[in-house]
Amino acid sequence: MEKNKIKYKVLIIDDEAQIRRMLRMTLESNEYKVFEAGTAKEGMLAVTMNHPDVILLDLGLPDDSGMNVLHRLREWSAVPLIVLTVQDSESVMIEALDSGADDYLTKPFNAGELLARIRVAIRHSLRMDESPVFRSGSLEVDINSRITKFSKEEVKLTATEYSLLMIFIRNAGKVLTHSFISREIWSAPYADNAQILRVHIAQLRKKIEHNPSVPELLTTEPGVGYRLKMLPVAE
Amino acid sequence: MRNIPEMLRTSLRKYSSRSDFSEYIIAFVVIALAAAICCPFRLVLGTNSIGLILLMVVALMALVLGRWPLLFAAILNVMVWDYFFQEPLFTIAVHDLEDLFANIADLLVAVVFVILITRVRKSQTILRNSQEKLTILYNFLEFMNDAKSISDVVRISESGLKQYFGQEVVIYLKDKDSRRLSEFPYGNPSLHNPAGFTKACDLFFKASTGNPGDINDCAEGITFYPLRDPRETIGIIGIVLSNDMTADKDKIVLFKSFITIIASTLVREITVEKDIEKELLEHSEKLFRAVLNSVSHELRTPIAIIAAAVDNLKHTRTSSEIVKRDQICAELDSASNRLNNLVENILDMSRIESGMLQLNLQVCDIADLVGSVVLDLKAELNHHRLNICIPENLSLILADISLLRQILVNLLRNAIMYTPAGTTIEIIAGNDSAETVLVTIKDNGPGVPECNLEHLFEKFYRVPGSKSGGTGLGLAIVRAFVEAHGGIIRAANDPQGGLKITMKFKSGI
């Protein structure tokens, strides 16, 4: 696991003290500096005071809805934000993502997942992955020469498949909503392209997954979208 | 249901004794006519023959006329014969003994004839009346037999009584829980008034404290009768008795028979209702016990594991050994997972039970969903082989993705839990027809005894002898979710072994 030379600051906005304590324990043992806020008001204040690198926002706050906090925050700040929810309702998740949240986690989640999401969020906000070669699991993409390899063997991608893969690589580790992908590729709403997107994803999976019926790299977030996972590079 | 008023009307055609004035006129006119016709033939036929003809006319009239008009006709007959046909003509005076004798005989025969005829007719009337009464009661009984609830009984008695006696009724029934009369009136609410209700209560008290006699009471023009069977008094019926009714003894008797029928039917319905209530109560108690047993066991087990794990972690000697610590952590992990699954199931069930289930329908690709569910359950699926068979051209369906996901998760977890390690679990999907998609989860475990298959989707039902763990909620939730989508779910044992659960969904966007 990479050591964070500089301590990144994480702000937790959650009304449950016990959750905050556990998160603090997890994060501090992974070299993050942690700030806590129990209400929306405290949270907004803490954002201005402490300039966190990542915010973990619980959607159910006692004084205001987390969604409102998200909206107000995005008016002036682009700080990476991960939404925490209890019940997995896709429409809430999509709304949060479309309102500018970087990712989401449904409680209960495990620490590994949380840390992975935080790492992805920080890396994206700091534009850390400018490396010309993307690697995850058995997938290797050389962005300059446009060569895609899977299990060390070159695979031929169509133009659409390649641009689709590039969108995922640019946002590696992040969940991408159907409508986001659709806008990026076709500049059109998802409803018009649902079927086409599905087919392209299926085609892409056949080329970059060991078992396309149970994808492990390009996974489905049911009802929300897709995610290109950051897996340990296969030997 | 047949039309009650119609039926009763036909059976209630009342016999009327037509002894009104018109019959006297008929008698008079007929005799006058007969006399007039006979007049020209007086000399040809002879006095006695004409007497016989007139007597025959009276006899014929006996077939249609009432008792008193007939008697009148008989006397008129003798007088006309005497006056117009016997010498000396146009006098009532009788000259010889023979004529006197003939007159008396004529009168006697006519009167005896009338008496006999009326007697026959009277017994006929009685017979017909009692038959009609029987028919009425029989019809009423038949309608009552069709009654399926207390309100049915009240409705039928109301319309029956109204039809036959032309009167509105009000019925008070005994309160279910107390021993008093309920203040809620059935029947015509306009007959309900405080004074009447007080009287009804008094009467109810009198009747239920063992007064066996034929009692009734009266207030504000309403007469109250107790409704009772040999064991108890169940209510009071109030009716406005018309003069016509109080005068007619037969009607009162019939009315009382009605009341007896109403009372016994009500008793029947009340007993049935009590039985159903009792059964429901027993059922819900049983269910509650089952819930308590399974849920409390399922809740406490992971909590006990967590508590024990924490104790072990506190113990420095245990926690310093990395292998043991990892073991403890794995236990903690699975316990919290188990708790989470249980909470999810209970929440889903309460969502279903409260009727708050709202579908958030969107286009859904089953292949995609299966992939993501299998990935989520990867750790649990470790000890089983998985075989996914989904064609590429599988139709999309319109579904609530999180519910559909829960369906798959529950079915897969069941398959994992109740089949031995190393067996294969199959997920098969296909286009059943142009409009339907079939999804099947098949395991290669021991299957479920045929007799238990039909209960498999019942809430809190667990196949007897199945291993502990589980609440009996999973499949009930699955069925509720499938049905919420308008789908069908069936369980069957595969001929080659294993349980096969098949779901059918409507396809299309």
Interface residues (C-beta under 8 A of the other chain):
Chain A: D88 S89 E90 S91 P108 N110 A194 Q195 R198 I201 A202 S213 V214 P215 E216 T219 T220 E221 P222 G223
Chain B: D333 S336 N340 N360 Q362 V363 C364 D365 A367 D368 L369 V370 G371 S372 V373 V374 L375 L386 I388 I390 E392 L396 I401 S402 R405
